[in-house]
């Protein structure tokens, strides 16, 4: 099913700031103060509505949930934020590395397929 409806596109967008601070805190089982602390630690930066209210995306909520897990296990919030940032950077580096390996393998396959002169 194709989507010509911009609303559907936003609902499918992991980065669309769809959740208010209250709703985000409720979903995480946290307090608004926890979300503000994550912002102060620069783990997540919520977008602001026209009225100036914080809005969070699904991606930001996943990041906040991971930080919450670490804090619940006794990790100080600043350390939890740093751990989550490093985990996210590692995941991205691994994704890029996998793309490079696929591209290199495809290039090697093409080079070895005998497309040169006979």
C-alpha positions in Angstrom: 0.0 0.0 0.0 1.5 3.3 -1.0 1.1 6.4 1.1 0.1 9.7 -0.4 -0.9 10.9 3.0 1.8 13.0 4.8 0.3 12.0 8.2 1.1 8.4 7.4 4.7 9.4 6.5 5.1 11.2 9.8 3.7 8.3 11.8 6.2 5.9 10.1 9.1 8.3 10.7 11.3 7.3 13.7 12.6 10.9 13.9 9.2 12.7 13.9 8.7 14.4 17.3 5.3 12.9 18.0 5.4 12.6 21.8 4.9 15.3 24.4 7.1 15.3 27.5 4.3 14.0 29.6 3.5 11.1 27.2 7.1 10.3 26.7 7.8 10.1 30.5 4.7 7.9 30.9 5.8 5.6 28.2 9.3 5.3 29.8 7.9 4.9 33.3 10.1 8.0 34.2 9.5 11.5 35.3 9.7 14.7 33.1 12.7 15.6 35.3 14.5 12.5 34.0 13.9 13.5 30.4 15.1 17.0 31.2 18.3 15.5 32.8 18.9 13.5 29.5 18.6 16.8 27.6 21.0 18.6 30.0 23.5 15.7 29.5 23.0 16.1 25.7 21.9 12.5 25.2 18.7 13.7 23.5 17.6 17.1 22.3 13.9 17.3 21.9 12.4 19.5 19.3 10.1 22.3 20.4 6.5 22.8 19.4 5.4 26.3 18.3 4.3 26.8 21.9 7.8 25.9 23.2 6.9 22.4 24.5 9.4 19.6 24.3 8.5 16.9 21.7 10.2 13.5 21.4 10.6 11.0 18.6 10.4 7.2 18.8 14.2 7.1 18.2 14.8 9.5 21.2 12.5 7.4 23.3 14.5 4.2 22.6 17.7 6.1 23.5 16.1 7.4 26.7 14.8 3.8 27.6 18.3 2.5 27.3 19.6 5.2 29.6 16.8 4.4 32.0 17.8 0.8 32.1 21.4 1.8 33.1 20.2 4.3 35.7 17.9 1.7 37.2 20.9 -0.6 37.6 22.7 2.1 39.6 24.8 3.8 36.9 25.0 7.6 37.4 23.0 9.5 34.7 26.0 11.2 33.2 27.8 7.8 32.8 24.6 6.2 31.5 24.4 8.9 28.8 28.0 8.4 27.8 27.5 4.7 27.6 24.4 5.1 25.4 26.2 7.6 23.1 29.2 5.2 22.7 26.8 2.2 22.0 25.0 4.3 19.4 28.3 5.3 17.7 29.5 1.7 17.7 26.3 0.5 16.2 26.6 3.1 13.4 30.2 2.3 12.8 29.4 -1.4 12.5 26.5 -0.6 10.1 28.9 1.4 7.9 31.5 -1.3 8.0 29.0 -3.9 6.9 28.0 -1.6 4.0 31.7 -1.2 2.9 32.2 -5.0 3.1 29.1 -5.7 1.0 30.3 -3.1 -1.6 33.8 -4.6 -1.6 32.4 -8.1 -2.0 30.2 -7.0 -4.9 33.1 -5.2 -6.6 35.3 -8.3 -6.2 32.5 -10.5 -7.6 32.2 -8.2 -10.7 36.0 -8.2 -11.2 36.2 -12.0 -10.9 33.2 -12.7 -13.2 35.4 -12.7 -16.3 34.1 -9.5 -17.8 37.6 -8.8 -19.2 39.0 -9.8 -22.6 39.2 -13.5 -23.5 
